[in-house]
Amino acid sequence: MNMYEIISKKRDSKKLTKDEIEYFVSGYTQDEIPDYQASALLMAIFLNGMDTEETFHLTLSMMNSGKVLDLSSIPGIKVDKHSTGGVGDKVSLILAPLVASCGVTVPMISGRGLGHTGGTLDKLESIPGFRTDLPLTKFVNILSEIGVCMIGQTKEIAPADRKLYALRDVTATVNCIPLIAASIMSKKLAEGADAFVFDVKAGNGAFMPDEKQATLLANNLIRIAKRFNKKAVVLITDMNEPLGEAVGNSLEVIESIQALKGKAPADLMEVTLALGVGMLILGKKARDEKEAEKKLRQAIDTGQVLAKIKEIIRKQGGNPKVVDDYRLLPTAKHKITVKSDQAGYVQSIDTMKIGLSAVKLCAGREKLDSKIDPGVGFLIKKKVGDLARQSEPLAIVFSNNLEKGKLAALEIKSVYEIGKTKTPRLKKIIGGCSEKSPATV
């Protein structure tokens, strides 16, 4: 067996065997296969795809390239959530403490900002002292003690995925559904959860540009989960506008805490509650959607979720006083209000451009080693379907560099298309599937 034969086989649209896939993943992870051959195979997969069997074996090989956690010593069903990424997507910050406060154990291994999308780890690390780089033993201990822990991918978890993703990123092979599905599932399966809820985003601010592509990915995730005897539910949600108002790390932390106090934008809570309902049902803490939503709302109304978020922050080295005093979070020096030049209804928003503009402010990374400024970002005050009167605020820019802030304000103004026609608000939940109910394209 050699890489030349494997590459030529996939180049000719033939199916790879389990042994061939294992040979490739193991060899590349151990530096026995050079980048140029791995790149060639990735491009062949990108162009010719993989069937369900191949994707399963790729996932299995990537999962087994490192440590696979055993969480069986922790009672109950462990349920994790994963999002494919969006602008203003701070759902994990709300969902993890909310679901854990209802009795479901939530092991959450998250990522950093990627391209135009924000990262859960960057948001959490804007909380003074908060550590996401905990060793796996500490991760398991905290899970056992409080039922939830939120960390980043360690070197032990799916190292093949980390190495292959870096190569995909520079060879234009990121946007390939079998590779995306294997990347997501290898990490999720390695963390030891029993069930998963996935938020696959579609739209101009998402990696999946439309519902068709999102549905293909959703079905791939469900099929892989089934092969591993794991329960999974996928929601397809809209990303043709930012989720909630806040875009930027500490701004999103504040909005998340506000949500846990019952003061969240409606669109943010719609997505959060829908995902939370799925997690409670999979975790067998609710029989149906009605009971699950009631429990989630009660956790917010009674304040029990605030106790849980403070517990998480304390256990992971942060200052829990931020929950009551937002002044302890990083703030930007300059605030610039972006006003509408005309009266009319918001027809559309270029969400990708908002995300990229946030990156230029240093809310995200242009390069892997770029430094994050946790205090900068935007508050998006008008969404699709909203009436914008002349000189009324469309958004607020938060910046530590006045010139960069002014440029960002001009960019944010340009993302809005405003017209006289009254436009309906965007539907946030646009589809979904489970093992029992696959999505149709």
N, C-alpha and C positions, 0 to 999 in steps of 0.2 A: 504493500500500500504506500502511495506517495502523493504529495500535493498536486503534482502535475496532472495525474490521472483524475483526482477529485475535482480540480478546477475545470478540466476539459469536459468532464461528465456533466457538471452543472451548467457549463457554457452551452452544452447541447440540449439543455432542458430535461435532463434525466434525473431520476430520483436518487438522492444519496441514502446510503444505508446507515443504520445506527452506528456501526463500527467506523465508518468513514467520518461521520460527524464527531464522534468521540475522539478520533485521531486528530482532527483539525483543532478542536477546542483545547484538548490537553496539550498538544504540541505548541500552539500559539501562546497559551498561558505560561508555559514553561520556557518560552523563548527559543524553542526548537524549530519554529516555522517563522521565516522572515516576514516583515510587514508587506513586502511587495506581493508575496503569494497570498497572504491573508486578504489583502486589498482586492486582489483579482477574484477570489472566491466570493467576497462580500458583494462585489459588483455583479457577478454572475447571479447571485441570489436576488439582488435588487432587481435585475432585469427579468429573471425567469421564475422567481417566487419559490415557495416551498409549500408542500401539502401539509395536512394536519399531522401526519406521522413524522415527517421531517422536523416540523416545528416543535413537536413534543420531545424528540430526541435532542434537538438543539437546546431546549429549555433544561432538560434533565442533565445534560453534560455541563452546561453553564452553572446550574445549581450545585452540582457535585464538584465543581472546581475549587470549592472552599468549604467552610464549615456550614453545616445545616443544624440549626438550633433545635433542641428538643425541649418544648415547653410543657410536656405532659405532666410535670410535677405541679404545675399551676392549675388549680381547679377551674372547671368551666370551659366554655368554647371561646377560643381566642379569635377575634375578628379584626382585620386591618382594612384600611381604606387607602386607595391610590387614585390620584388624579393625573391625567396626561398633561396638565399644565395650562395655565391661562393668565390673563392680566387681571390683577386684583383678586386672585383666587386664594383666599385665606381660610378656606373651609376647614382644613385640618386642624388649625389652631382652635377652632370652635368645637369641632366634632369630637376630637379625642377626649377632652375633659367631659363633654356633654354625655357621650355614650358610656364612658367609664363611670360617671356618676349614677348611671342607671343600672350598673352591675355587670356590664360586659367588659372583659379584659381586652385591652387595645395595645398590641405591640406594634409600634409605628416606626419604621425605618424610612426616613424621607431623604429628599435631595436638595441641592442648592439651585440657585437661579440658573436657567438654561435659555440662552438666546434672549428673546423678548419676554420670557415668562419669569415670574418671581419664584423663589425657593423657600420652602417651609423652614429649612435650617437657618437661612439668613434672617428670616423674620424672628424666629425664636431667639437668635443670638443678639438681636437688638435689645433684649431684656438684660439689664446689667447682671453679669455673672453667670447667665444661663449657659450650661454646657451641653452640647450635642455630640461631643466626641468621647462619650463614655465607653469603656470596655464592655464586651458582651456579658461578662459576669455581673457587672453593675447593672446593666440593662435588665437582665433576668431578675436580679434582686429587687429592683424598683418595681418591676411588673408584679412580682409576688406580694410586695408590701402594699401598693396602692392601685394596682390594676391597670396602670397605663404608664408608658414611657415613650419618649420621642427622641430618637437619635439619628445620626447619619450612617450611611453605609460604611462599615469598617473594612479593613484589608482582608479580614477572614471571610466576609460574605461575598459570594459570587465574584471572585477576582477576575474570572474570564469576562464577565460582563463589563467590568470597569475598563479593562484593557481593550476589548472589542469596541466599546462605545467611543473611546477616544479615537480609534482608527476610523470608525464610521463618520465621526464628526468632521474629519479632514479629507474624506474621500467621497463626499456627497452621497452617502448610503444610509443616512439616518432615517429618511422617510420611507421605510419599507415595512409593511405590516407584519410579516413573519418575524423579522428582526426586532421590531418594537415589542411584539407580544412576548417573544422569548426573553428579551431584556427585562421587561416588567416582571414576568412570572418567575424568572430564576431568582431574582432578589426577594420577591414576596414569599416564595416557597421556602427559601433558605432561612427566613426569619422565624419559621415555625408556627405561623398562624394556621388555624383550622378552616377559616372561611374569609372571603374577601368581598368588599364592595368597591367597584371601580366607577370613577367619574371620567368618562371619555368625552372630551370637549370638541365641539365642531363650530367652525366659523372663521371669520377673518382674523381673530386673535388666537387661534388654536393651531396645533401642528396638523390636525385633521381638518382640511379646508371645508369639507361639506359633510352632510349627514351620511351619504353613501360610504365614504371612507371610514367614518367613525363607526358605522354599523359593521363593516368588515372587521375592524379591529375588535369591536365588542364581541362578536361571535368567535373570533380566535381566542380571546381571553377565556370565554366560557368553555370552549372545547378543551383547552389545555387544563383548566381547573378540574374539569370532569375526569380527564385522564389520570390526574393525581388524586382522585377521590376527595376533592375539596369542593365545598359549596361556594358559589359566587353569584353575584348580581351585578349587572352593569347598567348605569344610567348614562344616557347621552344628553349632554347639557349644552346650552347655547353659549358661544363665546364671540358673538358679534358686537359685544360691548363689554367693558370691564364689569366684573362681578362686585356688587356693592359700590361704595364711593372711593375707598382708599386704594391707592397704588403706591407702594413704597413700604419699607420694612416696619419701622416703628409706627407709621400711620396705620398699617394693617393690623398691628398688634392692638392698638387702641380700638379700632373698629371691632376686632374680635372680642375684646373684653366687653365692649358696649353690647355686643350681641348676647354675651352670656348674662348680661344684666337686663335683657329683654328690649334693647334699644338698637336693633339692627335694621338696615335697609331690607325691604320686603323681598327683593330678588335673592339676596344673600341667604336669608333664612329659608326661602323656598327650597333652594338647592341643599342647604345644610340639613334641614329636617327630612327631606326625601332620602338622603344618604343615611341619616341616622336611623330612620325607620327600617331600612334594609339591614343595618347592623344589629339592631335589637331583635329583629325576627330571626336572623341567622344565628345570633347568640342565644336564642331561646329565652329571651327576657320579655317577649311580647308574642301573643298569638297571631295578631293581625296588624294591619297598618293603623287602624283607629286606636288600638291600645298602645301601640308603639309611639305614635305622635303625642298622645295624652301624657305618657311618661316623660317624654323629652320636654314638653312644655312645662310640666310640673317641676322638673329639675331646675328649669330657669326661674319659674315663678317663686319657688321656695328658697332659692339662693343656694341650694346644695351644690350646683355646678361651680359656683364661685369658690366654695371651699375646696373643690377638686382642683381647679386651675392653680390656686395658691399652693396646694400640696405638690403639684407637679413642678412648679417653679422652684419651690424650696428644695425638693429632693434632687433637682438637677442643677443646684448651685446658684440659682437666680434670686433676685430680691422680690418676694411676693407682695411687697408694698406697692408695686407698680399697678396692681389691680385697683387700688383706691387712689393712687396719685400718679397721674400720667406725666407729671413734670419730671419724674425720675427716668423717663425714657428719652432717648436722643431727640433733639428738635433742631430744625433748620433756622438759620438767621433771617432769611428773607421769605416773605409771602407775596406772591404776585397773583392778582385776580385776573382771570381771562374772561373778558366780557364779549357778549354777542354783538356783532355789527349790525344785525338786522332782526326783525321780529319774524317768527315762524315756528314751525314744528321740526324737531330733530328727525331727519329722514334716515340717516345712517351715521355710524362712527367707525373710523379706521382704527380698530383696536390694536392691531399689530404696531402701528405707528406710535400709539401711546406707550406700549411696552418698550419699544426701541428708544423713545425719548426718555423714558425713565432710566434706561441703561446709560444714556449719555450724561444724565445727572449723577450717575454713580449709585443708583438704587439697585442696579444689576451689574453684570460683568461683561465687558467687551472681550476680555481674555481670561484664561483660567486663573491667572495670578492678579487680576484687577482687584483693587481695594473697594469694598462696599462702604458707602456712606449711609448709615442706618436711618438718618433723620430726614432724608430728602424724598420727594415724590409728588403725588397729585391727590387732590380730592376732586372727583368727577361729579359735578353738580347737576348736569343734564344728561338724560339717557334718551334712547330712541323712543319717539312718541311724545316726549315732553314738549310743552310750549316754552319757547325761549323768547322773552321780550327783548327789545333793543336795550343794550347796556346791562342786561341781566347777566350774572355770573354763569359761565359754562363750566369753569373749573378753577381751582386754586393751585398754584405751583409753589412747592416748598423747596428752597435751594440754599446751599451754603456759599454758592458762587453767583453773584448778581448777574453777571453777563450770561452764564449758562442758564440761569433762571429765565432771563428775558428771551433767549433763543427757544427754550422749552415752551414758554408761553405762546410764542408764534406758531410753533409746531402743533401745540394742542388746539389752538384756534383752527388750524387747517384740517384737523381730523373730522370736524363736524360738517355734515351736509345739512343745511337748513332750508326748508321750503314752505310753501303755503299749504300744502296738503297735510291734513291730519293723518298721522301714521300710527298704526296700532303698536302697542308696546310688545317687545319680544317675549315669546314664550320661553321660559328658562329650561324646563324639562321637555326635551323634544323626542325622546325615545328611550328604550331600555330593553334588556333581555335577561334571561336566566336560563338555567339548564332546561327547565320545563317550558320556557317560552322564548325560543331564539328570535332574534330580530330579523326582519326582512329588509332587503335592500331595494 
